[in-house]
Amino acid sequence: SSLPANSTGGLGNINNENSATDSKNLKVKLVLLGDSGVGKSCIVLRFVRGQFDPTSKVTIGASFLSQTLALEDSTTVKFEIWDTAGQERYAALAPLYYRGAGAAIVVYDITSAESFNKAQYWVKRNFRDTVARI
């Protein structure tokens, strides 16, 4: 796993891929956060490759995938997706991945109250400064 190339700024960055005058090509850094085993990697693989793998392996550090969507008005949106590891030992690395992100998805297991409580923890731990500015 590698660290993200652009690690400046907070949440909320949506960039034009080519130039300031090319508003038809957008680039969005998207990060998925949540506990281990809640399905973050499965969600990303479904979005990017249209596949579901119920035997998905545990992510170590983070993985990176991208997906480009063409909208009806000819705008293209390239999502740069960081799928972060959910184990507690990697929690301190999360800010390195979500820094500069335009969006974050916090994932939890709907069959587990503990998973939901931990999702709230992920938000409080990682976004308290961002939420305070909103």
The 8 nearest C-alpha neighbors of each residue, nearest first, counted from 0:
[[1, 61, 60, 62, 2, 59, 63, 58],
 [0, 2, 3, 61, 62, 60, 63, 4],
 [1, 3, 4, 96, 0, 95, 61, 6],
 [4, 2, 5, 96, 6, 1, 95, 81],
 [3, 5, 6, 2, 1, 96, 7, 95],
 [6, 4, 3, 7, 99, 98, 8, 2],
 [5, 7, 98, 99, 4, 3, 95, 8],
 [8, 6, 99, 5, 98, 9, 100, 95],
 [7, 9, 99, 98, 6, 10, 12, 100],
 [10, 8, 99, 98, 11, 100, 7, 129],
 [11, 9, 100, 101, 99, 12, 98, 102],
 [10, 12, 101, 100, 9, 13, 102, 99],
 [13, 11, 101, 100, 99, 10, 14, 27],
 [14, 12, 27, 101, 26, 11, 25, 15],
 [15, 13, 26, 25, 16, 12, 27, 24],
 [14, 16, 25, 24, 17, 26, 18, 22],
 [15, 17, 25, 26, 24, 14, 18, 21],
 [16, 18, 15, 21, 24, 19, 20, 25],
 [19, 17, 21, 20, 15, 16, 22, 24],
 [18, 20, 21, 15, 22, 17, 16, 14],
 [21, 19, 18, 22, 17, 15, 23, 24],
 [22, 20, 18, 23, 19, 24, 17, 15],
 [21, 23, 24, 20, 15, 25, 19, 74],
 [22, 24, 74, 21, 75, 25, 73, 15],
 [25, 23, 75, 22, 16, 15, 74, 76],
 [26, 24, 15, 76, 16, 14, 75, 77],
 [25, 27, 77, 14, 16, 76, 15, 13],
 [28, 26, 78, 13, 101, 79, 29, 77],
 [27, 29, 100, 79, 101, 78, 80, 102],
 [30, 28, 80, 102, 103, 100, 79, 101],
 [29, 31, 81, 103, 80, 97, 82, 104],
 [32, 30, 104, 82, 103, 105, 83, 81],
 [33, 31, 105, 83, 106, 104, 30, 85],
 [34, 32, 106, 85, 105, 118, 107, 121],
 [35, 33, 85, 37, 86, 36, 114, 117],
 [34, 36, 85, 86, 37, 84, 33, 57],
 [35, 37, 38, 34, 57, 85, 39, 108],
 [38, 36, 108, 107, 35, 34, 39, 106],
 [39, 37, 41, 40, 36, 42, 106, 108],
 [38, 40, 42, 41, 37, 106, 43, 31],
 [39, 41, 43, 42, 38, 44, 82, 55],
 [40, 42, 38, 44, 43, 39, 51, 45],
 [43, 41, 45, 39, 40, 44, 38, 46],
 [42, 44, 40, 46, 45, 41, 47, 39],
 [45, 43, 47, 41, 48, 46, 42, 50],
 [44, 46, 49, 50, 42, 43, 48, 51],
 [47, 45, 43, 44, 49, 48, 42, 66],
 [46, 48, 44, 66, 45, 49, 43, 65],
 [49, 47, 50, 44, 45, 46, 43, 51],
 [50, 48, 45, 46, 47, 44, 51, 43],
 [51, 49, 45, 48, 44, 52, 46, 47],
 [50, 52, 45, 41, 53, 44, 49, 42],
 [51, 53, 54, 55, 41, 50, 44, 45],
 [54, 52, 55, 51, 41, 38, 56, 50],
 [55, 53, 52, 56, 51, 41, 57, 38],
 [54, 56, 52, 53, 57, 41, 40, 51],
 [57, 55, 54, 58, 40, 36, 53, 52],
 [56, 58, 59, 55, 36, 35, 84, 40],
 [59, 57, 84, 61, 60, 56, 62, 83],
 [58, 60, 84, 61, 57, 0, 62, 83],
 [61, 59, 84, 0, 83, 89, 58, 62],
 [62, 60, 83, 82, 84, 0, 59, 58],
 [61, 63, 82, 81, 0, 83, 64, 58],
 [62, 64, 81, 80, 82, 61, 65, 79],
 [65, 63, 80, 79, 81, 62, 66, 47],
 [66, 64, 79, 78, 80, 67, 47, 77],
 [65, 67, 78, 47, 77, 68, 79, 64],
 [68, 66, 77, 76, 78, 75, 69, 65],
 [67, 69, 76, 75, 70, 77, 66, 78],
 [68, 70, 75, 74, 73, 76, 67, 71],
 [69, 71, 74, 73, 72, 75, 68, 76],
 [70, 72, 73, 69, 74, 75, 68, 23],
 [71, 73, 70, 74, 69, 23, 75, 24],
 [74, 72, 70, 71, 69, 75, 23, 24],
 [75, 73, 23, 70, 72, 24, 69, 76],
 [76, 74, 69, 24, 68, 23, 70, 25],
 [75, 77, 25, 68, 67, 26, 24, 78],
 [76, 78, 67, 26, 66, 27, 25, 68],
 [77, 79, 27, 66, 65, 28, 80, 26],
 [80, 78, 65, 28, 29, 27, 64, 77],
 [79, 81, 29, 64, 65, 63, 30, 78],
 [80, 82, 30, 63, 62, 83, 29, 31],
 [81, 83, 31, 62, 61, 30, 63, 80],
 [84, 82, 61, 32, 81, 31, 60, 85],
 [85, 83, 58, 60, 61, 59, 86, 89],
 [84, 86, 35, 34, 33, 83, 87, 89],
 [85, 87, 35, 88, 89, 84, 34, 90],
 [86, 88, 90, 89, 85, 34, 91, 35],
 [87, 89, 86, 90, 91, 85, 92, 84],
 [88, 90, 87, 92, 91, 86, 60, 84],
 [91, 89, 87, 92, 93, 88, 86, 85],
 [90, 92, 89, 93, 94, 88, 87, 95],
 [93, 91, 90, 89, 95, 94, 96, 60],
 [92, 94, 96, 95, 90, 91, 97, 83],
 [95, 93, 97, 96, 92, 98, 125, 91],
 [96, 94, 93, 92, 98, 97, 6, 2],
 [95, 97, 93, 94, 98, 3, 81, 2],
 [96, 98, 100, 94, 30, 95, 99, 93],
 [99, 97, 9, 6, 100, 96, 94, 95],
 [98, 100, 8, 9, 7, 10, 6, 12],
 [101, 99, 28, 10, 97, 102, 98, 29],
 [100, 102, 11, 12, 10, 28, 13, 27],
 [103, 101, 29, 100, 10, 11, 30, 28],
 [104, 102, 30, 29, 31, 105, 100, 101],
 [103, 105, 31, 106, 32, 30, 102, 29],
 [104, 106, 32, 33, 31, 118, 103, 107],
 [107, 105, 33, 32, 104, 39, 37, 118],
 [108, 106, 37, 114, 115, 118, 109, 33],
 [107, 109, 37, 110, 111, 114, 115, 106],
 [108, 110, 111, 107, 115, 112, 114, 37],
 [111, 109, 108, 112, 114, 107, 115, 113],
 [110, 112, 114, 113, 108, 109, 115, 107],
 [113, 111, 115, 114, 116, 110, 109, 108],
 [114, 112, 116, 111, 115, 117, 118, 108],
 [113, 115, 117, 111, 112, 107, 116, 108],
 [114, 116, 118, 112, 117, 113, 107, 111],
 [117, 115, 113, 119, 118, 114, 112, 120],
 [116, 118, 120, 114, 119, 115, 113, 121],
 [119, 117, 115, 121, 120, 116, 33, 107],
 [118, 120, 122, 116, 117, 121, 123, 115],
 [119, 121, 117, 123, 118, 122, 124, 116],
 [122, 120, 118, 124, 119, 123, 125, 117],
 [121, 123, 119, 120, 126, 125, 124, 118],
 [124, 122, 120, 127, 121, 126, 125, 119],
 [125, 123, 121, 122, 120, 126, 127, 119],
 [124, 126, 122, 123, 121, 127, 94, 93],
 [125, 127, 129, 122, 128, 123, 130, 124],
 [126, 128, 130, 123, 129, 131, 125, 124],
 [129, 127, 131, 126, 130, 132, 125, 123],
 [130, 128, 126, 132, 131, 127, 133, 9],
 [129, 131, 127, 133, 132, 128, 126, 123],
 [130, 132, 128, 129, 133, 127, 126, 123],
 [133, 131, 129, 130, 128, 127, 126, 9],
 [132, 130, 131, 129, 128, 127, 11, 10]]
